[in-house]
């Protein structure tokens, strides 16, 4: 196959309809607003009802749980079909062979390298967006965030500096923004503002802060958390740590005197194993009983990873306590 013929196939593949492609993989998407965005459950991880999205105007897709996204139908087929670049081109163009035989990815290293560079650029853009959003934050005190936490969630303690208020902008509503970052302890037991933020969690709020917006995309994560937590309170001499999915649950543990981290979503719980200090004596994990068992599997995987840690001489193994969430 000549270079011109190959390029023609690539262009044909890139012209494919992303919504039809997603539907062919079982995606059930509905239009959200007037932005050209369609949301629904992710065909790969099956999580939630709005975690997977396709923006037909920007030709961008993203799964906030898988932490993967990309541009155009070729990337989408690679993600949904679990295939390489060449196989995606074949599937999208209905080509049964290239040069009369299957062309392995190694035969086109330039295309594979270009795709990897594009994927890295996409991820970098997401992290830059998250950093920019965090830079736009305002103090939570005196904002709709404080009213939401006080009146709706009944939390009356100090609001940590890892949580802030993101004012409404254009079509984007008011939000509580939480930073995924390494804990920055400025004094014993006191968390300071994170030094570096490359991923954020947004809880969309009503304008007056009386409640959060309770719809399918009411909570979103911008950029992969990279195994980092939303630190809610510092680890103390008690050497125990509570891990929850949501910020609100972690605040409840803080109010009860526990060190607490929020993972943002169940699938991100196992990755926290990399950030959990090895000097802890006890880890408490709050587990939701999901019908699809995703939360249960995430907690089980975290336990496995923590159990794999080597126990030092004369030290007892880490105690892992799983508590069922009450709501």
Secondary structure, DSSP 8 states (H G I E B T S, - for coil): --HHHHHHHHHHHHTS-HHHHHHHTT---EEETTTTEEEE--TTT--TTTSEEEETTTTEEEETTTTEEEEHHHHHHHHHHT--HHHHHHHHHT-S-BTTB---GGGGHHHHHHHHHHHHHHHHHHHHHHHHHHHT-B-STTSHHHHIIIIIS---S---TTEEEE--BTTB--EEEEEE----EEETTEE---S---EEEEEEB-TTSSSB--STTSEEEES--TT--EEEE---TT-EEEEESSHHHHHHHHHTT--EEE-SSGGGTGGGGGTS-TT-SEEEEEE---TTSHHHHHHHHHHHHHHTS---TT----EEEEEE---
